Amino acid sequence: MTIANSIELKQDYWSYVKRQFKKNKRALFSLYVVGFMALIAIFADVLANEKPIVCKYEGKTYFPIFNEYLVDLKIGKPYAELNNISWIDADFDFAIRPPIPYSPNTQDILNFGFVSPFGKQDVKSIRWRHWLGTESIGRDVLSALIHGTRIAFMVGLVSMSIASVIGILLGSIAGFFGDNRLKASRATLFMFIITGFFGFFYAFTFGKILLGLIIILVSFILAYLLGFILKPIPFFKKKIAIPVDILIQRLIEVLVSIPGLFLIIAIIAIAKPSIFLVMVVIGLTSWTEIARFIRAELLKVRSLEFIEAAEALGYPKWRILLRHAIPNSVGPVLITIAFGIAAAILIESFLSFLGLGIPPETLTWGKLLSLAGGGKSELWVAIFPGFAIFLTVTLFNLIGEGLTDALDPRQKK
């Protein structure tokens, strides 16, 4: 089998997977609903915000929401003349407001203390009604749910993106190279050990995960470059096989043996609360299943004819791995990613329910659950976010089941 034939077969295979997935009506419907929820997450600021989308104040036209984006991106300046106004009570000449005229942290002092969505509310008109009620200090539940959708999707997608990169990289290296196909000079290995030690030391000393990962990555690149200095020495020039498969498998076993949730809680408890921290920690602890799946696939793919043909043509092993082996092995990984997104959303909700990892002022679905006092008169504060968590997790699980059936050749009819 030639490389061209393998590409053609790969295209036919994914066309077949697409057709099989469409036959699963539950999975297809779940995908559409997830797409709709993703749109809500993307346009959360336009759907629920105390600031107008566009307004005219003292003869000038402003776009407060879009200006906030520019300020956050450090490419714009806030409107100085609007700094001290009340967005809700301001007397605008003209204003187009979002459908929900409340931000998640807007406190309505006239409707604090768990105002029911069906009860009497002290509002100027029906336009300002809290359709899903308020929580203890008057924050709008519907606005919090809408913005919580963005946080949930960010946590799920970003954390699983991190887990996918780590899992696919380590799993594919273990499966493709095994214990004797990856060789490196003693000089490179020696420098990897030295710089890697200092890289991990400074990473944990700074206590910042992102900075630590950058330091470790830079230290490994530096090791590779410094290895050339020692290569002229005969002892360091000799290449030896690196048992990457057994090393990565032992690493996976160590991580799996530690309860994942407790490991996440332990890391988050000692760091400054941040949504980004939650995403990174979940990603760094969720890659093991992805690595196992991709390793198993690579063990089969590496012995196929098109891989042997690429090796016979003299292509570098890393090119064969990245251009041909991995693209033909990622199918089962998609299933793991779909289930992993659901698990990440559930973990984030649990952490925010406990008040861990998420800044106190940030309202998420889990945080809303924790704000419910437990009385019958406050049930809506728990029911709506609870249903949102249940629905989202169920939808991603149904998508995962649909992918499982579509990727199974035995399902072909």
C-alpha positions as CSV (number, residue, x, y, z in Angstrom):
1,M,0.0,0.0,0.0
2,T,1.4,3.4,-1.0
3,I,1.2,6.6,1.0
4,A,-1.3,8.0,-1.6
5,N,-3.5,5.0,-1.3
6,S,-3.5,5.3,2.5
7,I,-4.6,9.0,2.2
8,E,-7.4,8.0,-0.1
9,L,-8.5,5.2,2.3
10,K,-8.3,7.6,5.2
11,Q,-10.7,10.1,3.4
12,D,-13.1,7.2,2.6
13,Y,-13.0,6.1,6.3
14,W,-13.9,9.5,7.7
15,S,-16.7,9.9,5.2
16,Y,-18.0,6.5,6.4
17,V,-17.7,7.7,10.0
18,K,-19.6,10.9,9.2
19,R,-22.4,8.9,7.6
20,Q,-22.6,6.4,10.5
21,F,-22.7,9.3,13.1
22,K,-25.6,10.9,11.3
23,K,-27.6,7.7,11.6
24,N,-27.5,8.1,15.4
25,K,-30.3,10.6,15.9
26,R,-29.7,11.1,19.6
27,A,-26.0,11.9,19.0
28,L,-26.8,14.2,16.1
29,F,-29.4,16.0,18.1
30,S,-27.0,16.3,21.0
31,L,-24.4,17.8,18.7
32,Y,-26.8,20.4,17.5
33,V,-27.8,21.3,21.1
34,V,-24.1,21.6,22.1
35,G,-23.6,23.9,19.1
36,F,-26.5,26.1,20.2
37,M,-25.0,26.2,23.8
38,A,-21.6,27.1,22.3
39,L,-23.2,30.1,20.6
40,I,-24.7,31.1,23.9
41,A,-21.2,30.9,25.5
42,I,-19.6,32.9,22.7
43,F,-22.3,35.7,22.8
44,A,-22.8,35.7,26.5
45,D,-21.8,39.3,26.9
46,V,-24.4,40.4,24.3
47,L,-27.1,38.2,25.7
48,A,-26.8,39.2,29.4
49,N,-25.1,42.4,30.4
50,E,-26.0,45.6,32.4
51,K,-24.1,47.6,29.7
52,P,-25.9,48.5,26.5
53,I,-24.8,47.1,23.2
54,V,-24.9,50.6,21.8
55,C,-26.0,53.8,23.4
56,K,-26.0,57.5,22.9
57,Y,-25.1,59.7,25.9
58,E,-24.8,63.5,25.9
59,G,-24.8,63.5,22.1
60,K,-22.1,60.9,21.6
61,T,-22.5,57.2,20.5
62,Y,-20.8,54.5,22.5
63,F,-20.4,50.7,22.2
64,P,-19.6,49.7,25.9
65,I,-19.6,45.9,25.5
66,F,-17.2,45.9,22.5
67,N,-15.1,48.6,24.1
68,E,-14.7,46.3,27.1
69,Y,-13.3,43.6,24.8
70,L,-10.7,46.0,23.4
71,V,-9.7,47.1,26.9
72,D,-9.3,43.5,28.0
73,L,-7.1,42.9,24.9
74,K,-5.0,45.9,25.8
75,I,-5.7,47.6,22.4
76,G,-8.3,50.1,23.6
77,K,-9.0,52.6,26.4
78,P,-12.2,52.7,28.5
79,Y,-14.7,55.5,28.0
80,A,-13.6,58.0,30.6
81,E,-16.9,59.9,30.5
82,L,-18.8,56.7,31.3
83,N,-16.6,55.6,34.2
84,N,-18.8,56.7,37.1
85,I,-22.3,56.3,35.7
86,S,-24.8,53.6,36.7
87,W,-25.4,51.5,33.6
88,I,-28.9,50.6,34.7
89,D,-30.1,54.0,36.0
90,A,-28.2,56.2,33.5
91,D,-30.4,58.6,31.4
92,F,-29.2,57.6,27.9
93,D,-30.5,59.5,24.9
94,F,-30.7,56.2,23.2
95,A,-29.8,52.6,24.1
96,I,-30.1,49.1,22.8
97,R,-29.7,46.7,25.7
98,P,-29.1,42.9,25.8
99,P,-32.2,40.7,26.2
100,I,-31.1,40.1,29.9
101,P,-30.2,43.6,31.2
102,Y,-28.1,42.3,34.1
103,S,-24.5,41.2,34.3
104,P,-23.8,38.1,36.5
105,N,-22.4,40.3,39.3
106,T,-25.0,43.0,39.1
107,Q,-26.7,43.4,42.5
108,D,-30.3,44.4,42.5
109,I,-30.8,45.8,46.0
110,L,-34.6,45.9,45.5
111,N,-34.8,42.2,44.8
112,F,-32.2,40.6,47.1
113,G,-32.8,37.7,49.4
114,F,-33.8,34.9,47.0
115,V,-36.7,36.5,45.0
116,S,-38.6,33.7,43.2
117,P,-39.0,33.8,39.4
118,F,-42.8,33.4,39.9
119,G,-43.1,35.8,42.9
120,K,-43.6,39.6,43.0
121,Q,-40.5,41.6,42.0
122,D,-39.8,45.2,42.6
123,V,-38.9,46.2,39.0
124,K,-39.6,49.2,36.8
125,S,-41.2,47.1,34.1
126,I,-41.4,43.6,32.7
127,R,-38.3,44.4,30.7
128,W,-36.3,44.4,34.0
129,R,-37.8,41.2,35.4
130,H,-35.5,38.5,36.8
131,W,-37.0,35.6,34.8
132,L,-35.2,32.9,36.9
133,G,-35.2,34.8,40.1
134,T,-32.3,36.1,42.2
135,E,-30.0,34.7,44.8
136,S,-29.2,36.0,48.3
137,I,-27.6,39.3,47.3
138,G,-29.8,40.1,44.3
139,R,-27.7,38.7,41.4
140,D,-29.7,37.5,38.4
141,V,-29.8,33.7,38.1
142,L,-30.4,33.6,34.4
143,S,-27.5,36.0,33.7
144,A,-25.3,33.8,35.8
145,L,-26.4,30.7,33.9
146,I,-25.6,32.3,30.6
147,H,-22.1,33.4,31.6
148,G,-21.6,30.1,33.4
149,T,-22.1,28.3,30.1
150,R,-19.1,30.1,28.7
151,I,-17.0,29.1,31.7
152,A,-18.2,25.5,31.5
153,F,-17.3,25.2,27.8
154,M,-14.0,27.0,28.3
155,V,-13.0,24.6,31.0
156,G,-14.1,21.5,29.0
157,L,-12.5,22.5,25.7
158,V,-9.3,24.1,27.0
159,S,-8.5,21.4,29.6
160,M,-9.1,18.6,27.1
161,S,-7.0,20.4,24.5
162,I,-4.2,20.4,27.0
163,A,-4.8,16.7,27.8
164,S,-5.0,15.8,24.1
165,V,-1.7,17.4,23.3
166,I,0.1,15.7,26.2
167,G,-1.7,12.3,25.7
168,I,-1.3,12.2,21.9
169,L,2.4,13.2,22.1
170,L,3.4,10.8,24.9
171,G,1.1,7.9,23.8
172,S,2.2,8.1,20.2
173,I,5.9,8.2,21.2
174,A,5.4,5.1,23.4
175,G,3.5,3.2,20.7
176,F,5.5,4.1,17.7
177,F,9.1,3.9,19.1
178,G,8.6,1.2,21.8
179,D,11.6,0.5,23.9
180,N,14.3,0.2,21.3
181,R,13.4,2.3,18.3
182,L,14.2,5.8,19.7
183,K,17.9,6.4,20.1
184,A,19.9,9.4,21.3
185,S,23.5,10.2,22.1
186,R,24.8,10.0,25.7
187,A,25.6,13.7,25.4
188,T,22.0,14.6,24.7
189,L,20.7,12.4,27.5
190,F,23.2,13.8,30.0
191,M,22.2,17.3,29.2
192,F,18.5,16.4,29.3
193,I,18.9,15.1,32.9
194,I,20.9,18.1,34.1
195,T,18.7,20.8,32.5
196,G,15.5,18.9,33.2
197,F,16.4,18.7,36.9
198,F,16.9,22.5,37.1
199,G,13.8,23.1,34.9
200,F,11.5,21.1,37.3
201,F,13.2,22.7,40.3
202,Y,12.6,26.3,39.2
203,A,9.1,25.4,37.9
204,F,8.0,24.2,41.3
205,T,9.9,27.0,43.1
206,F,8.0,29.7,41.2
207,G,4.7,27.9,41.9
208,K,3.2,29.0,38.6
209,I,2.2,26.1,36.4
210,L,2.3,28.0,33.1
211,L,5.7,29.5,33.8
212,G,6.9,26.1,35.1
213,L,5.9,24.4,31.8
214,I,7.7,27.1,29.8
215,I,10.9,26.7,31.9
216,I,10.8,22.9,31.5
217,L,10.2,23.2,27.7
218,V,13.1,25.7,27.4
219,S,15.4,23.5,29.5
220,F,14.8,20.5,27.2
221,I,15.4,22.6,24.1
222,L,18.6,23.9,25.7
223,A,19.6,20.4,26.5
224,Y,19.3,19.3,22.9
225,L,21.5,22.2,21.8
226,L,24.1,21.8,24.5
227,G,24.4,18.1,23.7
228,F,26.3,19.0,20.5
229,I,29.1,20.4,22.7
230,L,29.8,17.0,24.2
231,K,29.3,14.9,21.1
232,P,32.9,15.2,19.9
233,I,33.9,13.1,23.0
234,P,33.8,9.4,22.0
235,F,32.0,8.3,25.2
236,F,29.2,10.9,24.8
237,K,28.9,10.4,21.0
238,K,27.6,6.8,21.3
239,K,23.9,6.4,20.8
240,I,21.8,4.3,23.2
241,A,18.2,3.1,23.0
242,I,15.7,4.9,25.3
243,P,12.9,2.7,26.7
244,V,10.2,5.3,26.2
245,D,7.4,2.9,26.1
246,I,8.1,1.4,29.6
247,L,8.9,4.8,31.0
248,I,5.6,6.4,29.8
249,Q,3.6,3.4,30.9
250,R,5.1,3.6,34.4
251,L,4.3,7.3,34.5
252,I,0.7,6.6,33.5
253,E,0.4,3.9,36.2
254,V,1.7,6.3,38.9
255,L,-0.8,9.0,37.9
256,V,-3.7,6.5,37.6
257,S,-2.9,5.2,41.1
258,I,-3.5,8.6,42.6
259,P,-7.2,9.6,42.9
260,G,-7.5,12.3,40.2
261,L,-10.0,14.5,42.1
262,F,-7.9,14.6,45.2
263,L,-4.8,15.4,43.2
264,I,-6.6,18.3,41.5
265,I,-7.9,19.6,44.8
266,A,-4.4,19.4,46.4
267,I,-2.8,21.4,43.6
268,I,-5.6,24.0,43.4
269,A,-5.8,24.5,47.2
270,I,-2.2,25.8,47.4
271,A,-2.5,28.2,44.4
272,K,-4.2,31.5,43.8
273,P,-7.8,30.9,42.5
274,S,-8.0,31.2,38.8
275,I,-10.2,29.7,36.0
276,F,-7.1,29.3,33.9
277,L,-5.5,27.3,36.7
278,V,-8.5,25.0,36.9
279,M,-8.3,24.4,33.2
280,V,-4.6,23.7,33.2
281,V,-4.7,21.4,36.3
282,I,-7.6,19.3,34.9
283,G,-5.8,19.1,31.5
284,L,-2.5,17.9,33.2
285,T,-4.3,15.2,35.1
286,S,-6.7,13.9,32.4
287,W,-4.3,12.8,29.6
288,T,-3.7,9.2,30.7
289,E,-6.7,7.6,28.9
290,I,-5.9,9.5,25.7
291,A,-2.3,8.3,25.8
292,R,-3.4,4.6,26.3
293,F,-5.7,4.7,23.3
294,I,-3.3,6.4,21.0
295,R,-0.5,4.0,22.1
296,A,-2.7,1.0,21.3
297,E,-3.5,2.3,17.9
298,L,0.1,3.1,17.1
299,L,1.2,-0.4,18.0
300,K,-1.1,-1.6,15.1
301,V,-0.4,1.2,12.7
302,R,3.4,1.1,12.9
303,S,3.4,-2.4,11.3
304,L,1.2,-1.4,8.3
305,E,2.5,-1.4,4.8
306,F,2.4,2.4,4.2
307,I,4.5,3.0,7.3
308,E,7.0,0.5,6.1
309,A,7.0,2.1,2.7
310,A,7.7,5.5,4.2
311,E,10.6,4.1,6.2
312,A,12.0,2.3,3.1
313,L,11.9,5.7,1.3
314,G,14.2,7.1,4.0
315,Y,11.8,9.5,5.6
316,P,12.8,10.5,9.2
317,K,10.9,8.6,11.9
318,W,9.5,11.8,13.4
319,R,8.1,12.9,10.1
320,I,6.5,9.5,9.6
321,L,5.0,9.7,13.1
322,L,3.6,13.2,12.7
323,R,2.5,13.1,9.1
324,H,1.2,9.5,8.7
325,A,1.0,7.5,11.9
326,I,-0.8,9.9,14.2
327,P,-3.4,11.1,11.6
328,N,-4.4,7.4,11.1
329,S,-4.7,6.7,14.8
330,V,-6.7,9.5,16.3
331,G,-10.2,8.0,15.8
332,P,-10.6,6.4,19.2
333,V,-9.1,9.5,20.8
334,L,-12.1,11.5,19.7
335,I,-14.3,9.3,21.8
336,T,-12.1,9.9,24.9
337,I,-12.1,13.6,24.3
338,A,-15.9,13.8,24.1
339,F,-16.3,11.9,27.4
340,G,-13.4,13.9,28.9
341,I,-15.1,17.3,28.2
342,A,-18.1,16.1,30.1
343,A,-15.9,14.9,33.0
344,A,-14.0,18.2,33.0
345,I,-17.2,20.2,33.2
346,L,-18.4,18.0,36.1
347,I,-15.1,18.4,37.9
348,E,-15.1,22.2,37.5
349,S,-18.7,22.3,38.9
350,F,-17.7,20.2,41.9
351,L,-14.7,22.4,42.6
352,S,-16.7,25.7,42.3
353,F,-19.4,24.1,44.5
354,L,-16.7,23.6,47.2
355,G,-15.3,27.1,46.5
356,L,-11.9,25.8,45.2
357,G,-10.0,27.2,42.2
358,I,-12.6,29.7,41.1
359,P,-12.4,33.4,42.3
360,P,-15.2,34.1,44.8
361,E,-16.7,36.8,42.6
362,T,-17.1,34.5,39.6
363,L,-20.5,32.8,39.3
364,T,-20.4,29.4,37.7
365,W,-23.0,26.6,37.7
366,G,-21.4,24.9,40.6
367,K,-21.1,28.2,42.5
368,L,-24.8,28.8,42.0
369,L,-25.5,25.4,43.5
370,S,-23.5,26.3,46.6
371,L,-25.5,29.5,47.0
372,A,-28.8,27.7,47.4
373,G,-29.5,27.8,51.1
374,G,-31.3,24.4,51.1
375,G,-34.8,25.6,51.9
376,K,-37.8,24.9,49.8
377,S,-38.2,28.7,49.1
378,E,-34.8,28.7,47.4
379,L,-35.0,25.7,45.2
380,W,-34.7,27.5,41.8
381,V,-31.2,28.6,42.7
382,A,-30.2,24.9,42.7
383,I,-32.6,23.5,40.1
384,F,-31.6,25.6,37.1
385,P,-27.8,25.2,37.4
386,G,-28.2,21.6,38.4
387,F,-30.2,20.9,35.3
388,A,-27.6,22.8,33.1
389,I,-24.8,20.6,34.5
390,F,-26.9,17.4,34.0
391,L,-27.9,18.4,30.4
392,T,-24.4,19.4,29.3
393,V,-22.8,16.3,30.7
394,T,-25.5,14.1,29.2
395,L,-25.1,15.7,25.8
396,F,-21.4,15.2,25.6
397,N,-21.8,11.6,26.8
398,L,-24.4,11.0,24.0
399,I,-21.9,12.5,21.5
400,G,-19.2,10.2,22.8
401,E,-21.5,7.1,22.4
402,G,-22.4,8.2,18.9
403,L,-18.7,8.4,18.0
404,T,-18.1,5.0,19.6
405,D,-20.7,3.5,17.3
406,A,-19.6,5.4,14.2
407,L,-15.9,4.4,14.6
408,D,-16.8,0.8,15.2
409,P,-16.5,-1.0,11.8
410,R,-18.9,-3.7,13.1
411,Q,-21.7,-1.2,13.0
412,K,-21.5,-1.0,9.2
413,K,-24.7,-2.0,7.5
